[in-house]
Amino acid sequence: MADVVKAIAYSSSANLGPGYDLLAVAHNAFFDTVTAAITCEGEAKVELSTQREMTIDPEKNTAGLSVLHLLKDEELKLCVKLTLSKGIPVGLGLGSSGASAVAAVSAVNELLGVGIPHEKLTYYAMMGEKAAANVPHPDNVAASMFGNFTVVYSVNPIKVFTISPPKDLRILLVIPDIHIEQKTKRAREMVPKSISMEEHVELSRRLSSLLVGLQLGSKEMIREGMHDPVVEVSRLSLFPFYPSMKRRLLEGGAISVAISGAGPTVFGLTDDSTNSEYIRRFVANECSNFNIHCTVVNADFAKGTKIENRK
């Protein structure tokens, strides 16, 4: 058993196209770091510290809550101290809460040397997401845990399929500097509780096109598949800038565009033919029209969680 372990987990974009709550991708735009250490034995307890102004109540923090689930489920009566270093911006649809949970359970797993499989660690991280969104959802945590594109094709038990991205694709993120109160909760509440059979068939077609396109490297199929006529449309009132931004990004040669997670970040897939200068110029103008400041971040696909060091 190590004395101290540090793990990192990367940012992610979820709800890609028709893949609500099941399809996500990890990128190296940002990452969180969690250091774990054992402080006592005899009870399952988590002590949390962080450098930022956020709750250190482990029941209300995704990192702390995920580790509490791990300790109790694995019947480990240990006191664990977690030190969380946030590198992923909070509240922008970049998987910030999920990455904290993934880094935490990965660090504790390595610290104790118990060899919990990635799928089960993903479950614990998913349960930690309740601290941020009131309900557990697996897509962001799966991407941060496994890396690349991930498809969560079973929740009970967690089962994840990974897809390596086509070699010439890159990621572009347009990150608006806006804060929407209780955004994730509101965004989830806006999703329709039921859809028609016609909508179901359309979503199935789109998702099939997207998944096959990613595996074959077919940009045409990726472009066709990334369109979401249900969840994305239901949330448009939260992001009035999105329709015109999506149109212009596609005009600039982006392969496909989607809202990243619960937003407001806009996710795009690009390649060498994408007119990056046109996109940057348009983004600056469009965001100015809506009186918001936006940052454009170019990123590559990230691998899964990793252990940075152990002592």
RACOR-V307845 format. One record per run of one state. SS is the DSSP state (@ for helix, = for strand, . for the rest). FROM is the first residue (numbers start at 1). TO is the last residue. If there is no record, write none. Layout:
[[SS/FROM/TO] [SS/FROM/TO]]
This chain:
[[./1/3] [=/4/14] [./15/22] [=/23/41] [./42/44] [=/45/50] [./51/61] [@/62/73] [./74/77] [=/78/85] [./86/95] [@/96/112] [./113/117] [@/118/128] [./129/129] [@/130/133] [./134/138] [@/139/146] [=/147/147] [./148/148] [=/149/155] [./156/157] [=/158/163] [./164/169] [=/170/176] [./177/182] [@/183/189] [./190/196] [@/197/216] [./217/218] [@/219/225] [./226/230] [@/231/234] [./235/235] [@/236/238] [./239/241] [@/242/251] [./252/255] [=/256/259] [./260/265] [=/266/270] [./271/275] [@/276/289] [./290/293] [=/294/299] [./300/300] [=/301/301] [./302/302] [=/303/303] [./304/305] [=/306/310] [./311/311]]
